[in-house]
């Protein structure tokens, strides 16, 4: 696993917004994650960069045998080649002459050993001695990782050209995994959005996920998890197959970008506390299972510091300043943090078109909201005023709602058809609207239900549109850009240079966000109360879902007690702990009013 020289990584953002982030920042030592959900987008981006870097390109058509895996593999290999070339060129540059090589070290956190060495060498006056130190320092440089993300549950089974079902290894998630596994990359796959036993079992088909004779892993597994229990269950499933988890990536259930997988009211600080207290249990539980598997295969399992240490634990979702990051690293013993949404306003790091960048920069707190636009039926962090929203409303006003469903990654509904279709497709929406019109519901209820149907958006296409426009592959007039920032975007109000954002993260400049910005823990709590109110509005008092609401209420009460403990401590610089106290007080009043009617 490539050592992360920084205290942060750039998580996956949509299908297109971080798709070329490694090309942009990996040579500078910054880790980032590519989505490989959309192989057709990967193919278009590969063609663009092959032209830009004068690399050979041969189109892999949609009709190609195992085309999805081929396209993903080809794109990842291209990214790897470009990053390798850029990194080697950077290493060959002189130091202390204001080059990109100097930039590499200047971006590092002040605590980093490479940066300390860089600063020390800058004070040397003996040229021969200085060059020896520079040579040693250069050999210690590492690029940022080119990690990939697979949404485990986005795993439609496929048919061949004759309409006959293909075997499971040709499912969307399995084909994407195969593309990564067969690529030249030595990096990690981030598995998110749920536990998929079929996909997890398929990992065992690829030797790169096991240690070689030198005891090294070429490809690592990172699991994005919602709580400790989930981490333990999924880790044991993989460990029985000899598969190691290098990192558990914890994300706030609601205070994040993209799809929001709400927990049962378990707030992030509560989850982090459990991971901190039980971290050693993970290695102690998994290691004997992994060793047993290696023995059954007749393989040697190395006994060293790496294999005896616990998996890394990182956290992401709503982090906004150095003070919050320091609490996560120091008080909760996290190994690193993920910063996604703020980097959407850093053109050097992410792939966002100019129109959408302006929407992001101008957004206020009321413009960012949890929406129902995702065909997955999962709340989706959204922003008002996007090209996708404009296009969807235009279709509705013309009486032609829904998409043609050109890619079909999110097909899952069989309410009206034998084969799954997407709820954002015109086919589904026409059928569903007809059903609603023929129902006995009141006119008002019918209109409400139809609005919920028609707000579904073609995320498969629209989440990649902005990146194609930014790269000049698609004309801006096409529009339809979707983007999925977290609520944090409301506090960042312009475009930033890479230096500005990294220096903000490390607290080396005046904060880019105002002092009144609510603490990340306060914002998450507020969002959970909002979420409960929305759930209550659409359910009957006697509905089974009320049990879930009562459980969420109980967990939130316990979480608020813990948040108050945190708020009573000395704040780290820039940390708005007062906002936690205020939000807990407001949230308790709102919850009492909400639950008092039914409890």
N, C-alpha and C positions, 0 to 999 in steps of 0.2 A: 504494500500500500504506500503510495507516495506521501511522504511527510508533508503535512500542511504547515507551511512556515507562518501562516497568519492565524489569528484567533477567530476568523470567520470564513464562511464559504458563501457562494451565491447559489441558492437553491434553484430548482427548476421553476420556470414561470411560463405557464401556458405551453402550447406546442411550439411557438415560434420565438418568444421574446428572449429566451436564453439558448436558442438553438445553435448560435455561433459564438456564445460567450467565451468558450475556450480559445477560439481563434483570436479573440480580442484581448484576453487577459491572462491566459495560462503561461505565456512566456514571461510574465511578470510575477509568477509564483502564486497566483490566485486560483483556488479551486472553484469550479462551477459545474452545473448539472444540465445536461441536454435531455429534453423529452424525445423519446423515440416512438411515441404513439403514432405519429403521422409519417409513414415511410414515403408517401408521395411528396410531402413537403421537404423531407430530407433529400430526395432526389433533385428537386428544383434548386435547393440551396447548394448541393454538391456541384451541379452544373455551373452555378454562378462562381463559386470559389475556384473551381478547376480553371475557368476562364481567367479569373483574376491572377492566379498564381502560375498560369501556364502549365497546368497538369493535364495529362491525357484524360479524356472523358468519353465514355461510351454509354449511351442511354440504356437503362434497364426498364423495359416496357412493363405495363401493368399485366400483360399476358405471360410474362416470363415465369418459368417453373420456379417455385419458391421465391418469387420476386420480392415479397415483403422483406424477408430475411436478407436477400441479396442487396436491396437498396439501403437498408440500415447498415449492413456491414460496409458497403462501399462508402457511405457517407462518413462513418466513424473512422475508417482507414484514411480517408482524405483529411479529416480534421487532425488526426494523429500526425500525418506527414507534415501538414502546415505548421502545427505547433512545434514539432521537433525541429523543423528548419528555422523557425523564428527564434526558438530558444538557443540553438547552437550559434546563430548569428549574434544574438545578444551576448552570449558568453565570450565571444571573440572580440567584443568591443573593448576599448580602453576604459579604465576607471578614472574617476575624479576629473572628467572632462565634460560633464553634463550630458552623458549619453543615456540611452535606455537602460544600460547596465547599472548606472548610478540610480536610476529611477527604481529599479528592482529592489535595491537595498533601502532606499529612502522610504518606500511604501511600507516596509516591514514594521511590525510593532517594536517599540523601543526596547522591549524585554528580550527580543529575539537574539540568539547568540551570533547569527550571521551579521546582524546589524551592528552589534557590539564590536565584532571583528572589523567590519567596514569602517566604523568610526575610529577605531584604534589605528588602522593602517593609514587613515587620512592624516594622522599626526606624525608619521615617520618621514624622516628626511633623507635617510640613506637609500639611494635608488635601488641598489642590488637587493638589499634586505626587503625593501618595499615590494619589489617584483616577486620575490619568493612567497611573501604573504599573500599577494594578489592571486598567484597561481593556486595556492592552497584553498583560498576562499572561493575561487571560481569552481573548483572541483566539488565544493560542498553545496553549490547551488542546485535547487530542484525546481522543475516547472510545476505549475498548478495542475491538478488532476482533471482529466476529461471524463467525468462521471456521467452516467446515463440514468434516466428514470423510466420505470415501467409501472403504470397503474395496473396492479395485479388483477383487479376485477373487470377491467376493460379487455375482455378476452372472448370475443365472439368466435364461434366455430365457423368454418368456411366450407363452401361447396366448390367442386371443380367446375370446369366449363360446361359440363353436361348436367349440372345441378345435383350431382351426387356428393354426399358428405365426405369431406376429407378427414384424415385421422387427426388426433388431438394435437400433434406437434405442429400442425399448420394453423392452429388458432392464433388470434392476433397477438396475445401476450407471449405465447411460446415462440412464434416466429420472430418477434422483436428480441426476445432473449437469445435466440439462436444467432441473430445478426450480431449482437454484442459479443456473445461467447466466441464466435469464429473470427472476430476482428483482431487486429494487431494490438489493440489497446491493452495496457496494463493499468487497470483502474477499477472502479466499483460500479455495481448496479444498485440503484436505490429502488427498492420495492415498496410501493405505497398503495393506499386505497383498499386495504383489506387483505385477508388471508386467503390465498388460492392454492389449496393442496396440490392440484394437478400441476400448476406452474412450478411450485416449490420442488416437487418431485423431479421435474424436468431438469432442474439445475444439476442434479447428480449425473446427468448424461455427459457433462463437459468436464474434462480433466483439469482445465484451467482454474476451476473453483476449489481444487485440492492442492495441497503442498507438493512441490516437486522434490527431487532428491536433495536439493540444497536447503530444503525447508521453507521455500518461498511460495507465496500465493501470487499468481499472475493476475487473477481477477478476484475481487472481494465482494462481499454482500453487505449492504447497508439496509436495515429495515426501518421504515418510518412507522412509528407505533403511537398508540393513543394512551397507553398506560403500562404499568409494570407487568400486570398479569398477561396482557397480550404479548409483551416481549418474551416472557418466560415460555408461553405456549408455543409461539412460532419458533423461538430459538431451540426448544427441545425437539420439535418436528424436524428441523434441519440438522441438528446435532446427531440424531439417530442415523442420518445418512452421511455422517462425517463432514457435514458442511458447517463452516465457521461463520459467525457474524462478526464483522470487524467493527461495526458501529450501529448503535440504536439512535435514531434521529427522532426526537420528541417534538411535536408541533402542537401549538395551541389549537384546540378544537374549532374555535370560531375566529379568533383574532389572527388571521393569516390571509394569504392570497389564494385564489382559485377555489376549489371545492372545500366546503367547511363541513368536516365530519364531527358533529357535536358529540361530546361525551355525555354521561349521565350527570352532568353538573359538577364534574370533577375539575376544579380549576387548576391551571398550569402549576402554580407554586406547590399545590398539594401533590401533584404527580411528580414534580421534581424532587420533593422531599423524600418520597418513597424510593425513587431511583438512587438518591444519594445514600440512603440508609441500607439499601439492599444490593448495591452495585456488585459487591463481591459474590453474591449468590449466583449471578449469571455465569461467571466463569466456573465456579465450583459445580454448578449443575451440568453445564454443557461439556466440560473438558473430558470427564470419564466416558461419555457417550461417543465423543469424537475419537478418542484413543481406541475405544473398543471397535469402532468401525474400521479404523486404519489397520488394526491387528487382524480383523477378519479378511482384509484384502491383502495381507502380507506386506503392507507398506510400513515404513518407519515414520513415526510421529515425533518431531523434535521436541526435546525438553529444554526450552530456553525462556528468556524473559518475555518474548513476544507471545508465545503460546500459553504462558502461565498468567498473563495479565488479563484483566477484565476487558470486555469490549468497550470501545470509546462510547461516551454518551454525549450527544450534542442536542441543542435546543434551537428552535426557530419559531417565528410567528409574533410579529408586533414589536420587536425590539427597536428602540428609537434613538438611544444615545449611549454614551460610554458608561454612565452610571448604572443603567439597567444591565448592560453587558457585564460590568464588574460584579454585580450581585449574582448573576447567573454563574459566572466562572468561580467566584470566591466563596459565596455562601452556599451554593447548591452543587459545587464541585463538578460543573460541566467542563468538558474538554474543549469545546469550541461552540460557536454560535452561527446561526444562519441569518443572513440579511438579504431579503429578496426585494420587497416593494420599493425601498429607497433607490435601488439600483436601476429601476425602470426609468429614472430621470438622469441616468448616467449613460449618454450615448456611446462612450468608449467601452462600456461593459455589456450592454444589452441591445437588442434589435427592435426598436420601436420607431414607427413612422412619425413624421413631424406633426401631423394633425392629432394623433393620439397623445403625443408628448404634451401638446398644448392642453388637451383635456385633463391630463394628469396634473400638470402644473397649476391649473386653475381650480382644481377640485377643492371643495370645502367639506366639512364633516357631514353635511346632509347629502352630498353627492355620492358617497360611498355607502353601499348597502348590501345586505344579504338578499339575493334575488332567487327567483324560481326558474331562471332561463335554461338551466342545464337539463338535457334529456335524461341524465342519470337519476333525476328525482332527488338530488342532494342539493342543499342550499349552496349557492355559488356567489362568492364575493364579486360584486359588480360595481360599475361606475356609470353615472348618467352622462349622456351626450356622446356616446361612442358611435362610430359608423355602423356597427352591428345593430344598435338600438334603432338608429334612424332607418336602416334598411328593413328591419322587422316591422316597424310601424308603417312603412310604405306598403309592404305586402298586405298588411291587415286592412289598410284604408282602401286598397284596390280589390278587396274581397278575395285575395289569393294568398292566404297565410301558409306558412310552412316552407321547408326547403326541398329541393330535388334530391337531397341526401346523396351527394356525389361520392362520398368516401365510406360511409357506413360503419365507422368505428364504434358508435354508441347504440347500435341496434340491440334492443332487448325486449321490446313489447310484443306480446302475442295475443293481445285483447281481441283483435279483429282478424288476424291473419295467422296462417300456420307457421310461416317463417317469421322470425323476429324482425320488427321494423323500428325506426327511431321515432320518438315522440315529437321531435322537431321537424319531421318530414311532412310534406304536404299530404301524402297518402294517409298518415295517421290522423292529422289534424282535421281533415275533411270528414273522415269516418267518425271521429270523436264529437265534432261539432254537430253532425247530423243526429248522433245519439242523444246529445244534450237537448237539442231542439225538440226531439220527440218525447222527452221525459216529462214527468208530471210536476217538475219543479216550477217555482214561481218565476216570473220574468226576470226579477232581480237576481235570483239564484242562478238562472241560466246565464246571464251576462257575466256574473262573477266567475262561473266555471269555465266559460269560453275564453275569458281573458287569461286564466291560468294555462289553458291549453295553448293559446296563440303566442304567449310570451316565450315559449321554448325556442331556442336559437340554435342554429347549426354551428356549434362550437368546433366541430372537426375542421371546417373550412375557415371560419372567421377568426379563430385564435392564431392562425398562421398568416393571415392576410397582411397584418401590419409589418411583419418581417420581410415579406416579399416586396411590399411597397418601399420600405426603407432601403432595400438592396437594389431597387430599380428593376426588379424582375416583373413587377406588376405596376400598372399605372395608378396613381393616386385616385383618379376618378372612379375606380372600381369600388372604393370604400369598403364597407362591411367589417371594419376592423373591430374585433372584440379584444378586451384586455381584462385581467382579473386581479387588480391590486388589493392589498389588505387595507384596513382603515387608516393605517399609518400614512398613506399617501397624502392625506389632508394636511399634514404638517410639513410637507416638503413642497415648495412652491415655485421651483424653477429648475432649469437644467444645471447639472453639476459636472465638474471635471472628476476624473477618477481620483486625483489627489485630494480634492475637497471631500469626497465621500469617505475615503479611507481615513483621512485625518480626522473627520468627524467621528468615525467609529472609535478611533483610538484617543479622542479627546485632545488632539494636538492643535485644534483651532477653536474659535468661538462656535458654540453649538449651532447647527443648521436648523434646529427646531426651537421654538420659543419655550420659555420656562414653564408656561401654563399648560403645555401639552400633558394630558393625563398619563399617568404611569401605565405601562403595558398591562400590569395586573389589574388596574382599575378598569381599563378599556375592555378587557376580556370579561370581567364580571358584569359590566353594563350590557355587553352583547348577549350574555347568557340570560339575563333578565328579560331583555327585549325578545329573545328567542322563545322563552317560556310564554310570554304574553301572546305572541303570534300563534303558538301551538294551542293555547287555551281558546283562542278566538274561533278555531275551526273544529272543536271537538265538543261532544256532549259531556255533561258532568259525570255520567255513569259509564263513559267509554273506558275500555281497557287502558287507553293511553294515559288516563288520569293516574294510574299507578306509577307510570314513568315520571309524570310531573311531580308527584309527591316525593319520589326518590331523588329527583333532581333538586327539589327544594331542600331536602335534608342535606344533600351533599354540598349545596351552595352555602347553607348556613354554617356547616363545619369549615368550608373553605374561607368564608368571610372572617371567621374567628382567627384563622391562621394568617389571613391577609392583614388583620389588625396587629398581630404580633410583629409582622414584618414592618408595618408602618410606624411602629413605636421605636424602631431602631434608628441609628444614625444613618442618614442618607449618604449614598455615594455622590460625588459631584454631579450635579445636573439631574439627580433623581427626584422626581416629584412624589414623595411619599404622602404628602398631605392630600393629594388627589385620591389616594386609596381610602383614607379615613372618610372623606366626603362621599365617595361612591358607595362604600359599604353602608353608610347611614341611609343614603337615598335608596339603595337596592333593597334593604330590609323593609323599608316602608312600602315600596312597590310590591314586594313579594307578599307581605302581610295583606295588602289590599287584594292582590290577585288570588291568593290561596285561602283567604278567610271566608270566601263565598262557598267553597266546596269542602274544606277540611272539617 
